[in-house]
Amino acid sequence: MTLYGQDLGRALRPGDVAAILRRAGFCTTTFVWDDTGVFEWRDGGPDVWLMT
């Protein structure tokens, strides 16, 4: 995952995405995971992973 060009880590499952975002200071309960204006998914994403 990258944020503003900074590498934050690699996510292999939904829990990884949430953990990386929390470490970066975000509240993950406010995200709409399939919002393409916020996220650019590569090799996975909400259509592949079950976001629970």
Beta strands, then each sheet from edge to edge (+ up, - down):
strand 1: 2-3
strand 2: 6-7
sheet 1: 1+ 2-
end
